[in-house]
Amino acid sequence: MFKNVFGSGFLVRTAHVVLTWIITLILFLYDTELRKQEETGQLLKPVLFVLLVLVSVLLYFAVSLMDPGFILTEDSDLQFTLGVTEEQQDMIPPSTKSLRQRRCGRCLLQQPMRSKHCQTCQHCVRRYDHHCPWIENCVGERNHRWFLLYLALQLLVLLWGLHVAWTGLGHAPSWSRWLRSNGVLLAVCGLLAPLALVVLLLLGSHLYLVSMNATTWEFMSRHRISYLKHCGADQNPFDRGAARNLWGFFCQWGSVVWEQAYFREDSDPV
């Protein structure tokens, strides 16, 4: 389920964790809201903040090391899902919706619909969304919902940390002394603010795509994807309406045979 911790992303993961705990330590060492509450024995918010940071780090590692849906062997069930074998495909007359199973030119395995070969991970990934350099892993069928949960929790931690750092900014008789006394917390604010904005945009864009049952790869490369080329600009054969799309994404587990969804009679968006 999990890849080697000491793989190519070891430095990225180490830098993320070290930076996270350094910032957390700074928020408790300076005269911030959390520091004052800790000193007066009001431990609820300080403990809750540390727990949220810890859970966000654990989620980061889970998403980073989790198998995103690598295709490692032939999926024999897929060949007969629609009653069509690979040898019989050449007998299917061309149409806008003909099943054309592909073999990956690099790993030589059959690619289910919505899968893609990742050149960084060197594997085909089911329901490929994108390769994320932040987690040094692909985002795919198995870890996409966890990736969104991580983004939501990370956004909460970043906004709370930004608020805490802001409460620690004190007064001084001159600008030079104010900058010297608040320089570290200003640097923390300068780091957390753009990170929070990036995470907010990422979370919003992913939720928007999930509500349409689309992936980042499909959204960005629609004109180059064989099963979407013949669809209209506003047509998505996998869209079942926002509510059903969100329910299926967050609440339904297991692999989906997207060929069945693509070829169902009521494939028009709700």
Summary of the structure (lengths in Angstrom):
residues: 270
radius of gyration: 23.5
end to end distance: 35.4
largest distance: 84.0
contacts: 745
relative contact order: 0.12
helix: 53%
strand: 7%
